[in-house]
Amino acid sequence: MKTDVTIPMPDAAEVGQTGRAFVFTPDSGDGPWPATILYMDAPAIRPAMFEMGERLAEAGYYVLLPDVFWRAGPYPPLDIVKARAGDPEMGALFAKLRASTNANLQMQDTAVYLDWLAKQPKAKAGKVGVTGYCMGGGIAFRAAGTFPDRIAAAASFHGGNLATDAEDSPHLLANRIEAKLLIAGADEDRSFDEAQCERLAGALKGAGVEAEVSIWKGAKHGWVPTDMPVYNPEAAERHWRELVALFDGVLK
């Protein structure tokens, strides 16, 4: 079951917008259920994200799907195919949405989401699980390092730039992470190549983090959501099996 919610955000009045989000719960039972956060990919909130929220909920979870771009206000559906083809209108919309957030704001928002979940009677949110896709994969990973006492399991699928030379690269948080991790990179993805994969795996191993880090051969960047041009049914189903197994093993 999907419910639209508005989460009070500290800077909502300042930016003139509201914290839009969506909650998914199993169709049967009264809960409480283990709490999870599902971080969207760059093409933003759309039916494919709702499908994913509903499927995770049916596995027995309370799922919060926040709109990472809430500061930009309401926006029309994004067309990733047109944007990649150079459509100026779609390209401008993507640029506007991406400019509305950054790593610091994403962690500021995540703190609010965790506090909000802790107040929901149908959510068991002492320790939560997080999963993210593309852009959201980096958010999920960074959240695990920023809130180690509150995140018990974290997954990133076709996330990029997880172990770069940047001063704020997410892999530098490895020593803070207490969660169990599942990191699945995309094949032939310049934003997470073999070198980054090895660097990330090494950092996590050195920090004693229980983690599975790999690149899924044949699965291209964006393979999980059903509306993406590179949607890969076999790899997407593998993702569901491994994600639910991670969450079940840690949160249930």
GIDAQUI-V988001 format. One line per field, one symbol per residue. phi: phi as a letter, one per 30 degrees, with the letter a starting at -180 (. if undefined). Layout:
BEGIN
phi=???
END
This chain:
BEGIN
phi=.cbdbccdcecdddcibbddabcbbedbjcidcedbcccddddidaedddeddddddddjbccccdddceddiebdeccddddddjeddddddeddddddbaedddddddedddddddcddcccbdbccbbbbhedddddddddddbddbccbbbbchdbhdbcdddceedddedcdcddcbccdddhcddaceddeddddddddddiddacbacddicdejddddcdecebedddddeddddddddddccc
END
